[in-house]
Amino acid sequence: MGVPLRLSPTRASRKLLALEFIKRHFADRGDAPSYGEIAIALNTSRGRVSEIVHKLADEGKLILQPGHRGIRLPDLADQISESDALRRLRELGYGIILQSAFQVGTNTGLPGVEILDHIPDIETGGGGDDDGNARRP
């Protein structure tokens, strides 16, 4: 998050950059960024950030609430951090397996890919029948 965002053909405006940064901040930290953090990321002033955030709110892409970090996303699911989401999935019985995404025989390694695999209730201490099948209601 220390590298300032830059305009490119896929990021046509500061408004889109701000929205991308806000969504990434929620995904990384599980809370809203301050106007100062957005200003640093966009290499602009807090006043300009305030204008951008209010435009995004007028368009329904953000919800503004009173307070220092009063920015919210319309979909509450977007406001949880990735680590909290993975923790919750583990609590629900899903196993997360990190697999490497590079092909054997190449010398370029790509980042790992998380794969979700449900662990039946019997393995997590829940109820199931003697054959390891989860009970159905």
WOFEN-V673702 format. One record per residue. N is the residue number from 1. PSI is psi in degrees with one decimal (NA if undefined). OMEGA is omega in degrees with one decimal (* if undefined). D_CENTER is the distance of its C-alpha to the mean C-alpha in Angstrom with 1 decimal. Layout:
BEGIN
<<N;PSI;OMEGA;D_CENTER> <N;PSI;OMEGA;D_CENTER>>
END
This chain:
BEGIN
<<1;-4.7;-178.4;13.1> <2;-16.4;-178.5;16.9> <3;122.9;179.5;17.8> <4;142.7;177.2;18.4> <5;146.8;-179.2;17.0> <6;149.7;175.6;19.9> <7;141.0;177.1;21.2> <8;174.8;179.5;21.7> <9;-30.5;179.7;22.9> <10;-15.6;177.9;19.3> <11;88.7;-168.7;18.4> <12;-14.9;-176.4;21.5> <13;161.4;176.0;21.2> <14;-30.8;179.1;20.0> <15;-45.5;178.1;18.7> <16;-37.1;176.5;16.3> <17;-42.3;179.7;15.4> <18;-45.5;179.7;14.8> <19;-41.7;177.6;12.5> <20;-44.2;179.5;10.5> <21;-43.7;-179.7;10.6> <22;-45.5;178.9;9.7> <23;-41.7;179.4;6.5> <24;-37.9;178.4;5.7> <25;-45.3;176.4;7.4> <26;-44.0;-178.9;5.8> <27;-38.5;-178.3;2.5> <28;-38.7;-170.3;5.9> <29;-16.9;-180.0;8.3> <30;12.1;175.7;7.8> <31;170.9;-176.5;10.3> <32;148.2;173.1;11.6> <33;158.8;173.1;13.1> <34;163.9;176.5;16.9> <35;-36.0;178.9;19.0> <36;-42.1;178.4;20.3> <37;-39.7;177.8;17.0> <38;-42.4;-179.8;16.4> <39;-42.8;178.7;20.1> <40;-44.0;-178.8;20.0> <41;-35.2;-178.0;17.1> <42;-3.2;-178.2;19.1> <43;51.7;-179.6;22.4> <44;-175.5;-177.4;23.8> <45;161.2;176.7;25.2> <46;-34.1;177.7;23.8> <47;-44.1;178.1;26.2> <48;-39.1;177.8;24.7> <49;-41.7;178.8;21.2> <50;-44.2;177.5;22.6> <51;-46.2;-177.8;24.2> <52;-47.1;-178.2;21.0> <53;-40.8;178.8;18.9> <54;-35.9;175.3;21.9> <55;-43.1;178.2;22.2> <56;-36.8;177.6;18.6> <57;-40.6;178.1;19.5> <58;-31.7;179.4;22.8> <59;-4.3;179.1;21.2> <60;11.5;-179.8;19.1> <61;-16.3;176.3;15.7> <62;159.2;172.6;15.3> <63;129.7;180.0;17.2> <64;134.3;177.0;19.1> <65;155.5;178.0;20.5> <66;146.6;176.2;23.0> <67;167.1;-176.6;22.0> <68;-42.5;179.9;20.8> <69;58.0;-172.8;17.1> <70;18.5;177.7;17.8> <71;132.1;175.3;15.1> <72;155.4;175.0;13.2> <73;144.9;-177.9;11.4> <74;-36.9;178.9;13.8> <75;113.2;-176.8;11.8> <76;-28.3;179.7;11.2> <77;-26.4;179.2;8.8> <78;-10.2;-175.9;6.2> <79;1.4;178.9;7.3> <80;142.3;-179.8;6.6> <81;158.0;179.2;5.3> <82;-39.9;-179.1;5.1> <83;-38.1;176.8;8.7> <84;-38.9;178.5;9.6> <85;-43.3;178.9;8.7> <86;-39.5;177.3;10.7> <87;-43.5;-179.8;13.3> <88;-40.3;177.7;13.8> <89;-39.9;176.6;14.3> <90;-41.2;178.0;16.8> <91;-30.2;179.9;18.5> <92;1.2;175.7;18.9> <93;13.0;177.3;20.7> <94;138.5;174.3;18.4> <95;139.1;178.5;18.9> <96;119.4;-176.3;16.4> <97;123.1;177.6;18.4> <98;116.9;179.2;17.6> <99;143.8;178.6;19.9> <100;140.7;-176.1;20.9> <101;13.6;179.7;20.7> <102;153.8;-178.4;23.9> <103;146.3;178.0;27.2> <104;138.1;178.9;30.2> <105;-9.2;176.9;32.7> <106;157.9;-179.9;30.5> <107;13.2;177.0;29.9> <108;116.0;178.7;26.5> <109;131.6;175.7;23.7> <110;160.0;179.2;20.3> <111;154.1;179.9;17.1> <112;158.0;179.6;16.9> <113;128.4;179.0;15.3> <114;130.7;179.9;14.0> <115;130.5;179.4;16.2> <116;136.4;178.3;16.3> <117;122.9;-177.3;19.9> <118;134.3;176.4;21.2> <119;121.5;-178.7;23.7> <120;154.6;-177.7;26.6> <121;-33.9;-176.7;27.4> <122;-34.0;-178.5;30.5> <123;-22.1;-178.0;28.5> <124;11.1;176.5;26.5> <125;2.2;179.9;29.6> <126;-176.3;-177.3;29.4> <127;141.8;175.2;32.3> <128;171.6;178.8;33.4> <129;-179.0;-176.1;36.8> <130;-18.7;-179.9;38.9> <131;4.5;178.9;37.6> <132;8.2;179.4;33.9> <133;137.9;178.8;33.0> <134;142.7;176.5;30.9> <135;144.3;178.0;33.0> <136;142.2;-178.7;32.5> <137;NA;*;33.1>>
END
